[in-house]
């Protein structure tokens, strides 16, 4: 299944996409939230759709898409999880996964603008495969980890490099501004992605290919990450794990290049769709 949410920001309604048609699932009576995933919602929704899908109202393609999941308890990101990206960042390849958090208030729709924050000079892009947790997970063994995954999304881990690296303390400052986590277009359930470790992921800025890699190059794979993170915190249904970005970010270019008002970012991952985001200065949105 492909889950979407649509409508005005903050007032999104749940839906699904079936064979390219977007269908309104308001009649199911639940949003795609922690409660939904944590109460076997995907299986219940699948059964409901078998009865109802032919009668559901179709949503026009012009309607805004929101984040395909309702704001979850946390967004956990993995740093330097592709070897060439660690190299371009002048950092050593990690021996254990590097983790940092991103404020959940940074979530937005896949085609919403990237807002360049106040006082920003170094807003950068990062295409990433995001894993969505389907079942509460604590102290997992690696061989059980995939049972706790609901599916996958396309994510742009938008980053302000000056805030991230030169404002003291942790990376969280450079990762958490509003609209720094465009997610979607949809959540694709894991049954539709038989091998998440062989997906091309790419990102263009103003039509120019900047990142073009494959999840086969992940340093730490998905079961390793889910099990590892669950040793430090309980993962709740709906939580997002963003698995890291490949090389080709603005920071790694010589000279570095950052997003300017009017730049257009287009990104995609095999099977997870595409997204388009226009950069806009704070105050001009
Ligand atoms: Zn990242």
Boltz pocket constraint, residues with backbone or C-beta under 6 A from the ligand:
constraints:
  - pocket:
      binder: B
      contacts: [[A, 77], [A, 78], [A, 79], [A, 126], [A, 128], [A, 157], [A, 242], [A, 244], [A, 245]]
      max_distance: 6.0
